[in-house]
């Protein structure tokens, strides 16, 4: 009898998870369709850093596509990317509603801030890319153009639509995921995997790891690599303070 109850409870949990996944998928599809109608405007927003960087350089700039379906597929990518970005908080809410009934009150209080902080940090990483890293990186790459005096033929950028979009999306995703470092370290501290002393002693190794990760996640140029590495180093130092705060709170609770 007890086995049947456990099996029934497991099946009901699977049904609940299935329902929440379906709701998230439907929400994503609705936003995807809505975003597609504004795909041209969304692309205009994403291409604005490039437009602003080359606005006054005295050259007629354009973005090209070399395949008939390229722009159409680009708009689909934009629509899905923006729809997923917008629906992430809704998906996190669905995850929260699924796991919350099985948590104690103090566990809910501990986890809830991370569900709020995760999309906020991702958004901050995206803003850093859009407003700072991309304009600097574009100017850096354009500095390699040539008028042809020393190369016999001029070297001029004619960026492809999908390649530019892929670069922007890759950078936003890389920065957004990397900015989750404080969340990950704080969660590891709560379950006792790391502590503040551990993080302090391994700071020099983390510096190497961060710059290596920045080199792998970004294009091979110093602007974007340093632009990712420095914020991550700052976030790592903030994570040490966060972990120390968690340790002090645990110590006070244990002595209460």
Secondary structure, DSSP 8 states (H G I E B T S, - for coil): -HHHHHHHHHHHHHHHHHHHHHHHHHHHHHHHHHHHHTHHHHHHHHHHHHHHHTTTSSS----B--STTHHHHHHHHHHHHHHHHHHHHHHHHHHHHHHHTTS-HHHHHHHHHHHHHHHHHHHHHHHHIIIIIHHHHHHHHHTT-B-STTTSS-B----BHHHHHHHHHHHHHHHHHHTTHHHHHHHHHHTTS--HHHHHHTHHHHHHHHHHHHHHHS-SSHHHHHHHHHHHHHHHHHHHHHHHHHHHHHHHHHH-
